Amino acid sequence: MASQGIPVQGAVLTARDIAQAIDHSLLRPDITHGELLEGLRMAKRYGVATCCVRPMDVPVAREELAGSVVRVSSVVGFPHGAHTTETKVFEATQLIDLGAAELDMVLAFARLKSGQDDYVYQDVKAVVDAAHARSVIVKVIIECFYLTDEEKVRACQICEAAGADYVKTSTGYSGGGATIEDVRLMRRTCSPKVAVKAAGGIRDLDTTLRFLAAGAKMIGTRSTQAIMEEALRREQEGTLRLP
């Protein structure tokens, strides 16, 4: 697949291709320490791209994933994007110090809906600048559920202008998750410099493949084991391909 989620219809894939498109989510607020370790070890077993953990869990994830191909990611301004910019920058810097290699920050979408685009731009840029100074990737969650299509386009344009590496559909904790239509809109709006991540409600391989075909480069999911087991089965059959 193309590096920015612009795939070829019918392309034959490997299970590793699927694994490298998965960000395994361990953000559920009630996850116990044992469940956290179990999830991290499962992610290592399948060799997924990243594990996204709660901020307090970054040191545990760094230790557990050391020496593996799985990168540690965490969240900034989660889940509402309503933290002050200074708080978001502090949070981002602290998470990087603790071992996060990627950050998923939540856009100040209430300010976007209020027409305060310069505030949103400065908010994103402050986190991006702090992260990029440490070679850390930033994905900006625009939380599509709350936005009109016009607002989604503005959000994507602001994120690209601010230097974000990705735009992401959802936190998974609002009233709705990722949709194919939103991913296509985000992919059309952004240049190839900015990748798209789909998250929220993606629970099986067929859905994963549809989102990749629509233009997503990364998939955020809690259902990694089920997706990977099916991908491995289809790879053995020679039937693992994009729709």
C-alpha positions as CSV (number, residue, x, y, z in Angstrom):
1,M,0.0,0.0,0.0
2,A,1.1,3.6,-0.6
3,S,2.7,5.2,2.4
4,Q,-0.1,7.8,2.9
5,G,-3.1,5.5,2.8
6,I,-3.7,5.8,-0.9
7,P,-4.1,2.1,-1.7
8,V,-4.6,0.1,-4.9
9,Q,-7.9,-1.6,-5.2
10,G,-7.5,-5.4,-5.0
11,A,-4.0,-5.2,-3.7
12,V,-2.7,-8.4,-2.1
13,L,-1.7,-7.9,1.5
14,T,0.2,-9.7,4.2
15,A,-0.8,-10.0,7.8
16,R,2.2,-7.8,8.5
17,D,0.7,-5.1,6.4
18,I,-2.4,-5.2,8.6
19,A,-0.3,-5.3,11.8
20,Q,1.6,-2.3,10.7
21,A,-1.6,-0.4,10.2
22,I,-2.9,-1.1,13.7
23,D,-2.7,1.2,16.8
24,H,-3.9,-1.1,19.5
25,S,-6.1,1.0,21.9
26,L,-5.7,0.5,25.7
27,L,-7.5,3.7,26.6
28,R,-10.6,2.3,28.3
29,P,-10.9,4.1,31.7
30,D,-11.4,0.9,33.7
31,I,-8.5,-1.1,32.3
32,T,-6.7,-2.9,35.2
33,H,-3.0,-3.2,35.4
34,G,-3.3,-6.9,34.5
35,E,-5.4,-6.1,31.5
36,L,-2.9,-3.5,30.4
37,L,0.0,-6.0,30.6
38,E,-2.1,-8.6,28.7
39,G,-2.9,-6.1,26.0
40,L,0.7,-4.9,25.6
41,R,2.0,-8.5,25.4
42,M,-0.7,-9.3,22.8
43,A,0.4,-6.3,20.7
44,K,4.0,-7.5,20.8
45,R,2.9,-11.0,19.7
46,Y,1.3,-9.7,16.6
47,G,3.9,-6.9,15.9
48,V,1.4,-4.1,15.6
49,A,2.6,-0.6,14.8
50,T,1.7,1.1,18.1
51,C,-0.1,0.8,21.4
52,C,-2.0,3.8,22.6
53,V,-2.2,3.9,26.4
54,R,-3.5,6.2,29.0
55,P,-0.9,8.8,30.1
56,M,-0.3,7.2,33.5
57,D,0.5,3.9,31.7
58,V,3.3,5.2,29.4
59,P,6.1,4.1,31.7
60,V,4.7,0.6,32.0
61,A,4.2,0.4,28.2
62,R,7.7,1.7,27.6
63,E,9.2,-1.1,29.8
64,E,6.9,-3.8,28.5
65,L,7.5,-2.9,24.8
66,A,11.2,-2.3,25.0
67,G,13.1,-4.2,22.3
68,S,9.9,-4.9,20.3
69,V,8.7,-3.3,17.0
70,V,5.7,-1.8,18.8
71,R,5.9,2.0,19.5
72,V,4.4,3.6,22.6
73,S,1.7,6.3,22.0
74,S,-0.5,8.2,24.3
75,V,-3.1,11.0,24.4
76,V,-3.1,14.7,24.9
77,G,-6.1,16.8,25.8
78,F,-8.2,13.6,25.9
79,P,-11.1,13.1,25.4
80,H,-12.7,16.6,24.9
81,G,-9.8,18.8,23.6
82,A,-10.8,21.4,26.2
83,H,-7.5,21.6,28.1
84,T,-5.6,24.9,27.8
85,T,-2.8,25.0,25.2
86,E,-0.2,25.3,28.0
87,T,-1.6,22.2,29.6
88,K,-1.5,20.3,26.3
89,V,2.1,21.3,25.7
90,F,3.1,20.3,29.3
91,E,1.2,17.0,28.9
92,A,2.9,16.3,25.5
93,T,6.4,17.1,26.9
94,Q,5.9,15.0,29.9
95,L,4.6,12.0,27.9
96,I,7.6,12.2,25.6
97,D,9.9,12.3,28.6
98,L,8.2,9.2,29.9
99,G,8.7,7.3,26.6
100,A,5.9,8.1,24.2
101,A,7.0,8.1,20.5
102,E,3.6,9.2,19.2
103,L,0.9,11.5,20.5
104,D,-2.8,11.6,19.7
105,M,-4.0,15.1,20.7
106,V,-7.7,16.1,20.7
107,L,-8.6,19.2,18.7
108,A,-10.3,22.1,20.5
109,F,-13.4,21.3,18.4
110,A,-15.7,23.5,20.5
111,R,-13.5,26.5,19.5
112,L,-13.6,25.3,15.8
113,K,-17.4,25.2,15.9
114,S,-17.3,28.8,17.4
115,G,-15.3,30.0,14.4
116,Q,-12.1,30.6,16.4
117,D,-9.8,29.0,13.8
118,D,-6.7,30.9,14.8
119,Y,-7.1,29.6,18.4
120,V,-7.3,26.0,17.0
121,Y,-4.3,26.5,14.8
122,Q,-2.2,27.9,17.6
123,D,-3.3,25.1,19.9
124,V,-2.3,22.4,17.4
125,K,0.9,24.1,16.4
126,A,2.1,24.5,20.0
127,V,1.8,20.7,20.6
128,V,3.2,19.8,17.1
129,D,6.2,22.1,17.6
130,A,7.0,20.6,21.0
131,A,6.7,17.1,19.7
132,H,8.5,17.5,16.5
133,A,11.5,19.1,18.4
134,R,11.8,15.6,19.9
135,S,11.0,13.7,16.6
136,V,7.6,12.6,17.9
137,I,4.6,12.1,15.6
138,V,1.4,14.0,16.3
139,K,-2.1,12.7,15.3
140,V,-4.8,15.3,15.7
141,I,-8.3,13.9,16.6
142,I,-10.8,16.2,15.0
143,E,-13.8,14.3,16.6
144,C,-16.0,14.1,13.4
145,F,-19.1,13.2,15.3
146,Y,-19.5,16.8,16.5
147,L,-18.6,18.5,13.2
148,T,-20.4,19.4,10.0
149,D,-18.6,18.5,6.7
150,E,-17.5,22.1,6.3
151,E,-16.1,22.1,9.8
152,K,-14.3,18.8,9.1
153,V,-12.6,20.3,6.1
154,R,-11.6,23.4,8.1
155,A,-10.2,21.2,10.8
156,C,-8.1,19.2,8.4
157,Q,-6.8,22.3,6.7
158,I,-5.9,23.8,10.1
159,C,-4.1,20.6,11.2
160,E,-2.1,20.5,8.0
161,A,-1.1,24.2,8.2
162,A,0.0,23.6,11.8
163,G,2.3,20.7,10.8
164,A,0.3,17.7,12.1
165,D,1.4,14.3,10.8
166,Y,-2.1,12.8,10.9
167,V,-5.7,13.7,11.2
168,K,-7.8,11.2,13.1
169,T,-11.6,10.7,13.0
170,S,-12.6,10.1,16.6
171,T,-11.6,9.5,20.2
172,G,-14.0,6.6,20.4
173,Y,-15.6,8.2,23.4
174,S,-18.2,10.5,21.7
175,G,-21.5,9.6,20.3
176,G,-20.0,8.0,17.1
177,G,-16.9,6.5,15.7
178,A,-15.2,6.4,12.3
179,T,-17.2,6.4,9.1
180,I,-16.0,5.6,5.5
181,E,-17.4,8.9,4.3
182,D,-15.4,10.9,6.9
183,V,-12.2,9.1,6.0
184,R,-12.7,9.8,2.3
185,L,-13.4,13.5,3.0
186,M,-10.3,13.8,5.2
187,R,-8.2,12.1,2.6
188,R,-9.5,14.4,-0.2
189,T,-8.9,17.5,2.0
190,C,-5.4,16.8,3.1
191,S,-2.3,16.6,0.9
192,P,-0.2,13.4,0.8
193,K,2.0,15.0,3.6
194,V,-0.8,14.3,6.1
195,A,-2.0,10.7,6.8
196,V,-5.5,9.7,8.0
197,K,-6.2,7.5,11.0
198,A,-9.6,6.0,11.5
199,A,-10.7,5.0,15.0
200,G,-13.9,4.2,16.8
201,G,-16.1,1.1,16.1
202,I,-13.6,-0.8,14.0
203,R,-13.9,-4.4,15.2
204,D,-13.2,-6.8,12.4
205,L,-10.9,-7.4,9.5
206,D,-13.4,-6.6,6.7
207,T,-14.2,-3.2,8.3
208,T,-10.4,-2.6,8.7
209,L,-9.9,-3.4,5.0
210,R,-12.7,-1.0,4.0
211,F,-11.2,1.8,5.9
212,L,-7.7,1.2,4.5
213,A,-9.3,1.1,1.0
214,A,-11.0,4.5,1.7
215,G,-7.6,6.1,2.5
216,A,-6.8,5.5,6.1
217,K,-3.1,4.7,6.9
218,M,-3.7,3.7,10.5
219,I,-6.6,2.0,12.3
220,G,-7.2,2.5,16.0
221,T,-9.0,-0.5,17.5
222,R,-9.4,-2.6,20.7
223,S,-10.2,-5.6,18.5
224,T,-6.6,-6.3,17.4
225,Q,-6.5,-10.0,18.3
226,A,-9.6,-10.8,16.3
227,I,-8.5,-8.7,13.3
228,M,-5.0,-10.3,13.3
229,E,-6.2,-13.9,13.6
230,E,-8.4,-13.4,10.6
231,A,-5.7,-11.7,8.7
232,L,-3.3,-14.6,9.4
233,R,-5.9,-17.1,8.2
234,R,-6.6,-15.2,5.0
235,E,-2.9,-14.8,4.3
236,Q,-2.5,-18.5,4.5
237,E,-5.4,-18.9,2.1
238,G,-4.1,-16.3,-0.3
239,T,-7.3,-14.3,0.1
240,L,-6.0,-11.3,2.0
241,R,-6.5,-8.3,-0.3
242,L,-8.1,-4.8,-0.3
243,P,-11.7,-4.6,-1.5
